[in-house]
Amino acid sequence: MSENSWKTAITDIGPGKIRVKGYDITDIMEKLSYAETVYLILKGELPSKAEAELMNAILVASIDHGASPPSVLGTRTVLSGGNSLNAAIAGGVLVIGDTHGGAIEQSAKIMQQFVKENQNASADEIADKLVAWLSETKKRMPGFGHRLHKTDPRTAKLFEIAARHGYSGAHIELCKAIEKALADKLGKELPINVDGAIAAVISDMGFDWRLGKGFFIISRVPGLLAHAYEEMTREKPMRKLGPPPFEYDGPGEREM
């Protein structure tokens, strides 16, 4: 191989050959689910049964959350403006950022950092340190609380699947301990939401926190596609979308 060639360890291709992480694509097509294949291409190895089930649950959990999230409004607005399907979905993905879809990445980063720095401490001890740090730095713990759900049903299901397989590592235990520590500190319940649960699970699966937003994107794109298609086939172009009519509160009429 030339020293100037571009190297990749993901997929090897040639005439009549496609091998993803060493596995023939035709074998993958027959023997692996989509979720298992996503795990393989990101992690480089085949998932265990527990990891396969958890990966599937993660990808299903965030597939859609109604018509109000910013990414959905982005997709529908771009489509309503007379643009193509791919532009509409790209528009929705571009809306995903730190405040919409970013909590998995942010929560995983914090949990991975505190677990790494406190390997000999219990989950409760780490949680106390983490909550004290949040208080000192005036930060909010991402992945906890939800604008709609008092208790996020997806969180319980993810942890149930993990527990069924005895798959509850340091990050899942820390995540649960943070919930308790936050309640003790704040004097009110701030339940783990689906983003916090996914952050804990992917951390115990060994994924780098920098992939966090990617998990949300992979999960949400089919939902964006469904919304784009519904907008295309059921609604009139350039319709009113988003929040209710705005009120102007700028300067009054004035002369130049």
BELKA-V570883 format. One record per backbone hydrogen bond with DSSP energy under -1.0 kcal/mol. NH is the residue of the N-H (numbers start at 1). CO is the residue of the C=O. E is the energy in kcal/mol with one decimal. If there is no record, write none. Layout:
NH | CO | E
NH | CO | E
This chain:
5 | 2 | -1.6
12 | 19 | -2.8
14 | 17 | -2.1
17 | 14 | -2.7
19 | 12 | -2.6
20 | 23 | -2.4
21 | 10 | -3.0
23 | 20 | -2.3
25 | 18 | -2.6
28 | 24 | -2.1
29 | 25 | -2.6
30 | 26 | -1.1
31 | 27 | -2.6
32 | 28 | -2.4
37 | 33 | -2.0
38 | 34 | -2.3
39 | 35 | -2.2
40 | 36 | -2.3
41 | 37 | -2.6
42 | 38 | -1.9
43 | 39 | -3.1
44 | 40 | -2.7
52 | 48 | -2.5
53 | 49 | -2.2
54 | 50 | -2.5
55 | 51 | -2.5
56 | 52 | -2.1
57 | 53 | -2.2
58 | 54 | -2.5
59 | 55 | -2.2
60 | 56 | -1.8
61 | 57 | -2.5
62 | 58 | -1.0
63 | 60 | -1.7
73 | 69 | -2.2
74 | 70 | -2.5
75 | 71 | -2.3
76 | 72 | -2.8
77 | 73 | -2.5
78 | 74 | -2.4
79 | 75 | -2.2
80 | 76 | -2.7
81 | 77 | -1.3
82 | 79 | -1.9
83 | 78 | -1.3
88 | 84 | -2.2
89 | 85 | -2.4
90 | 86 | -2.4
91 | 87 | -2.5
92 | 88 | -1.9
93 | 89 | -2.4
94 | 90 | -2.4
97 | 100 | -2.0
106 | 102 | -2.2
107 | 103 | -2.8
108 | 104 | -2.5
109 | 105 | -2.2
110 | 106 | -1.8
111 | 107 | -2.6
112 | 108 | -2.8
113 | 109 | -2.0
114 | 110 | -2.4
115 | 111 | -2.4
116 | 112 | -2.1
117 | 113 | -2.0
121 | 118 | -1.5
126 | 122 | -2.5
127 | 123 | -2.5
128 | 124 | -2.2
129 | 125 | -1.9
130 | 126 | -2.7
131 | 127 | -2.8
132 | 128 | -2.1
133 | 129 | -2.2
134 | 130 | -2.3
135 | 131 | -2.1
136 | 132 | -2.5
137 | 133 | -2.5
139 | 134 | -2.3
145 | 191 | -3.9
156 | 152 | -1.1
157 | 153 | -1.4
158 | 154 | -2.2
159 | 155 | -2.3
160 | 156 | -2.0
161 | 157 | -2.3
162 | 158 | -2.2
163 | 159 | -2.6
164 | 160 | -2.2
165 | 161 | -1.1
166 | 163 | -1.6
167 | 162 | -3.5
173 | 169 | -2.3
174 | 170 | -2.0
175 | 171 | -2.6
176 | 172 | -2.1
177 | 173 | -1.9
178 | 174 | -2.7
179 | 175 | -1.6
180 | 176 | -1.4
181 | 177 | -2.7
182 | 178 | -3.0
183 | 179 | -1.7
184 | 180 | -2.4
185 | 181 | -2.2
186 | 182 | -3.1
187 | 183 | -2.1
193 | 143 | -2.2
197 | 193 | -2.3
198 | 194 | -2.7
199 | 195 | -2.5
200 | 196 | -2.0
201 | 197 | -2.4
202 | 198 | -3.0
203 | 199 | -1.4
204 | 200 | -2.0
205 | 201 | -1.5
206 | 203 | -1.1
207 | 202 | -2.7
211 | 208 | -2.2
212 | 209 | -2.0
215 | 211 | -1.7
216 | 212 | -1.3
217 | 213 | -2.3
218 | 214 | -2.9
219 | 215 | -1.9
220 | 216 | -2.7
221 | 217 | -2.1
224 | 220 | -2.2
225 | 221 | -2.5
226 | 222 | -2.1
227 | 223 | -2.3
228 | 224 | -2.7
229 | 225 | -2.5
230 | 226 | -2.4
231 | 227 | -2.5
232 | 228 | -2.2
233 | 229 | -2.2
234 | 230 | -2.3
235 | 231 | -1.1
238 | 80 | -2.9
